[in-house]
Amino acid sequence: MVNLEQIDKNRIPRHVAIIMDGNGRWAQQRGQERSFGHQAGAETVNTISETAARLGVEFLTLYAFSTENWNRPEKEVQALMQLFIESLKEEVLMKNNLRFRIIGDRERLPLDVRECIDRCEADTDKNTGMTLVLALSYSSRWELTHTMKVLAQQVQDGTIRPCDISEESVAQQLNTAFMPNPDLLIRTGGELRLSNYLLWQCAYTELYFCDTYWPDFSANDFYQAIIDYQHRERRYGKTREQIQ
């Protein structure tokens, strides 16, 4: 078990992003359907959200459903959509003073899911604690393509010139414009890739991979990731001497 005294409360990452991987394999190891693993993973979302909020994380972004996930079997997709509705419990958000947001292509989501999301976002908008963000029907390539279309339309309308497009103007059009880039990205489940997640935003993010499947990822595992992050030296392209 991690000793919480090992965690420097003055160096808590403002924004933690997580790729919640391993639900399906966790279920299959237990002779269950993949949906069983997704249900168990939803409970972990509540645990880690509360843990991150208590620790002082300002933004927690969870990769819940990618644009590529629409290609999964229809039965699994339908089960996931229903699980999103059942899992978005406002009492959990309100109890922990959490704000709720999503990033992703809302238009592809079923109407009942969109209505549930809209209600949760509106009802928690005045909360002042951590912002819990679900990446839902999201991928970086979708996001960047959408941003390019917006900027191209602005050029066509004459509101900006091509030479005025900068990193800042691109960032302002991204779904994530309301929050800082992730300081730490955690991926569970043993895979070592970003899977089309926050590619622009993670240019200088510290990456942490672990073998634990998401349903088994505990508060202690989260603390361990934070401790590992706090031992990193973030230089943003500078030399060690410049940082010191």
C-alpha positions, 0 to 999 in steps of 0.5 A, a space after each residue: 500500500 502507498 503511504 500518502 505521505 509519499 505524495 507531495 501535495 504541492 505537485 499534484 497534476 492539474 489534469 490527469 487523463 486516463 485510457 480505461 483499458 481492460 474491461 473486456 479481458 477482465 470479464 473474459 477471464 471470469 467467463 463473463 460477457 464483455 458487458 460485465 467488465 464494462 459494468 465493473 469498470 463503471 464502479 471504478 470510474 466512481 472510485 477514481 473520480 472521488 480519489 482524484 477529487 480528494 487529492 486535488 486534481 482539477 480535471 480528470 478526463 476518461 476515455 470512455 468510447 472512441 469513434 472507432 468503438 462504433 465498429 464494435 458488435 451492435 449488442 456491445 455498443 447498445 449495452 455501453 450506451 445504456 450503461 452511460 445513462 445508468 452510470 451518470 448518477 447526479 448524486 455522485 457528482 453533486 456529493 463530490 461537488 464535481 462539474 461534468 463535461 464531455 468531449 466528442 462527437 455528440 451528434 452520433 450519440 443516441 438521443 437519450 444519451 445526449 439528453 442525459 449528458 445535457 442534464 448532467 452538464 447543466 445541473 453540475 455547472 455551478 459546482 466548484 470542485 474537480 471537472 470530470 470529463 468523459 471522452 465519448 464518441 471521441 478521437 483525436 483525428 475526428 477532433 483535429 479534422 473538425 477543427 480544420 473544417 472550422 478554421 477553413 470556414 473562417 478563412 472562407 468567410 474572411 474572419 481570419 487569414 491563413 497566416 493568422 492561424 497559430 497553435 493558439 487558434 487551433 487549441 481554441 477550436 479543440 473540444 478541450 479548449 476549456 481545460 489545460 493539457 494533461 500533465 499525466 496520462 495513465 493507461 491501464 490494461 498493459 497496452 503501450 499506445 495512445 489509441 487516438 486519444 488527446 494527441 495534440 494535447 499530450 505533446 508534453 504529457 507524462 505517460 504512465 502504463 500499468 498492466 492492471 485491468 481497469 476494473 481492478 484499478 484502485 485508489 492505491 494504483 492511482 496514488 502510485 501513478 501520481 508518485 511516479 509522476 512526481 519523480 519525473 523531470 518535465 523540461 518541455 524541450 529545455 535542458 536540465 540546467 535551464 529548468 534548474 
